[in-house]
């Protein structure tokens, strides 16, 4: 297995593994308010998230910045709780505008990138050439995220447009469930 395949696989597994439940929950929560017809908004949203996590991943691997593992492990599920609350109550908050959602996705991407960096930094530190491992790890993450996003959009569209489920109930079920799970994660991961 060459370096590209190895790091691509690691990036893929970092999202698609049951150990990455927090990242899966975040992506599901972030995109649950959209349907397939909103693909342009989702593309911009996921791109903002990607820019955020790529930046912190890159800076961390280069050892420009370092993060406390325990604080990061707490902050990641906190982003899910906050995103869930935004989804559930956005009509009452200023967070209703799309530009603010993009900024939030970018900011939360910075936090998730810290988690990606903590899991991969040790492997890349021994590599003399960081570009291929970093790029292929990130591509693996992106391909896995794209599949999760597509799945959420397809299920949401099917339930809402074909089966007549109200969109607000779909959002409430996804955001409520992910928010509760993430809140339990936060409590388990309190950085004391």
C-alpha positions in Angstrom: 0.0 0.0 0.0 1.5 3.4 -1.0 1.4 6.5 1.1 -1.7 7.9 -0.7 -3.7 4.8 -0.1 -2.6 4.4 3.5 -3.5 8.0 4.5 -6.7 8.0 2.4 -7.8 4.9 4.3 -6.9 6.5 7.6 -9.0 9.6 6.7 -11.9 7.4 5.5 -11.8 5.4 8.7 -11.6 8.5 10.8 -15.1 9.4 9.6 -16.7 6.0 8.9 -15.5 4.2 12.1 -17.8 3.7 15.0 -15.0 5.4 17.0 -15.8 8.5 14.9 -19.4 8.7 16.0 -19.0 12.3 17.1 -17.9 13.3 13.6 -20.8 11.3 12.0 -23.3 12.9 14.3 -22.0 16.4 13.5 -22.3 15.9 9.8 -25.7 14.5 10.1 -26.8 17.3 12.4 -25.3 20.0 10.2 -27.0 18.8 7.1 -30.3 17.6 8.5 -32.0 20.9 7.8 -31.5 20.6 4.0 -32.9 18.5 1.2 -31.4 17.4 -2.1 -32.7 20.5 -3.8 -30.5 22.5 -1.4 -27.3 20.9 -2.7 -25.6 24.3 -3.5 -26.1 25.5 0.1 -24.9 22.2 1.5 -21.8 22.3 -0.8 -20.9 25.7 0.5 -21.6 24.6 4.1 -19.4 21.5 3.9 -16.7 23.5 2.1 -16.6 26.0 5.0 -16.4 23.1 7.4 -13.6 21.5 5.3 -11.6 24.8 5.1 -11.8 25.0 8.9 -10.7 21.5 9.7 -8.0 21.5 6.9 -6.5 24.7 8.3 -6.1 23.4 11.9 -5.0 19.9 10.7 -2.3 21.5 8.5 -1.1 23.9 11.2 -1.1 21.2 13.8 0.8 18.6 11.7 3.4 21.3 11.0 3.5 21.9 14.8 2.6 25.6 14.5 -0.2 25.1 17.0 -1.0 22.3 19.6 -4.2 21.4 21.3 -5.0 19.8 24.6 -6.5 16.4 23.7 -9.0 16.4 26.5 -10.3 19.9 25.7 -10.7 18.9 22.0 -12.5 15.7 22.9 -15.0 17.8 24.9 -15.4 20.6 22.3 -16.2 18.3 19.4 -19.5 16.9 20.9 -20.2 20.5 22.2 -20.3 21.6 18.5 -23.0 18.9 17.9 -25.0 20.1 20.9 -24.8 23.7 19.6 -25.6 22.8 16.0 -28.6 20.7 17.3 -29.9 23.7 19.3 -29.4 26.0 16.3 -31.4 23.5 14.1 -34.2 23.2 16.7 -34.5 26.9 17.6 -33.1 28.8 14.6 -36.3 30.6 13.8 -36.0 32.3 17.2 -32.3 33.1 16.9 -30.2 35.4 14.8 -28.5 32.2 13.5 -31.2 31.9 10.9 -29.2 33.5 8.0 -27.2 31.2 5.7 -24.0 33.3 5.9 -24.0 32.9 9.7 -24.4 29.1 9.3 -21.4 29.1 6.9 -19.3 31.0 9.5 -20.4 28.6 12.2 -19.5 25.6 10.0 -16.1 27.1 9.4 -15.5 27.7 13.1 -16.7 24.3 14.1 -14.4 22.9 11.3 -11.5 24.4 13.1 -12.4 22.5 16.3 -13.0 19.2 14.4 -9.6 19.7 12.7 -8.0 19.7 16.1 -9.5 16.2 16.6 -8.3 15.0 13.2 -4.8 16.4 14.0 -4.6 14.7 17.4 -5.3 11.4 15.8 -2.9 11.6 12.8 0.0 14.0 13.9 2.1 11.2 15.3 2.1 9.3 12.0 2.9 12.3 9.9 5.6 13.6 12.2 8.0 10.9 11.0 7.3 11.6 7.3 9.7 13.8 5.4 7.0 14.7 2.8 3.9 16.0 4.4 2.0 17.1 1.3 0.9 13.6 0.1 0.0 12.2 3.5 -1.9 15.4 4.6 -3.7 15.7 1.3 -4.7 12.0 1.0 -5.8 11.9 4.7 -8.0 15.0 4.0 -9.4 13.5 0.8 -10.3 10.3 2.7 -12.2 12.5 5.2 -13.9 14.4 2.4 -15.1 11.3 0.5 -16.4 9.8 3.7 -18.2 13.0 4.6 -19.7 13.3 1.2 -21.2 9.9 1.5 -22.7 10.7 4.9 -24.1 14.0 3.6 -25.6 12.4 0.5 -27.2 9.7 2.8 -28.7 12.3 5.1 -30.0 14.4 2.2 -31.5 11.4 0.4 -33.2 10.1 3.5 -34.6 13.5 4.5 -35.8 14.1 0.9 -37.4 10.7 0.7 -39.2 11.1 4.1 -40.4 14.7 3.5 -41.2 14.7 -0.2 -42.3 11.1 -0.8 -43.7 10.0 2.5 -45.2 13.3 3.7 -43.2 13.7 7.0 -43.1 17.3 8.0 -39.7 18.8 7.7 -39.8 20.2 11.2 -40.3 16.7 12.6 -37.4 15.3 10.5 -35.1 18.1 11.9 -36.4 17.6 15.4 -35.8 13.9 15.3 -32.3 14.1 13.9 -31.2 17.2 15.9 -32.9 16.0 19.1 -31.3 12.6 18.9 -27.8 13.8 18.0 -28.0 16.6 20.6 -28.9 14.2 23.4 -26.1 11.7 22.4 -23.6 14.6 22.1 -24.6 16.0 25.5 -23.9 12.6 27.1 -20.5 12.6 25.3 -19.8 16.1 26.7 -20.6 15.0 30.2 -18.3 11.9 29.8 -15.5 14.0 28.4 -15.5 17.0 30.8 -11.9 18.2 30.9 -11.4 18.2 34.6 
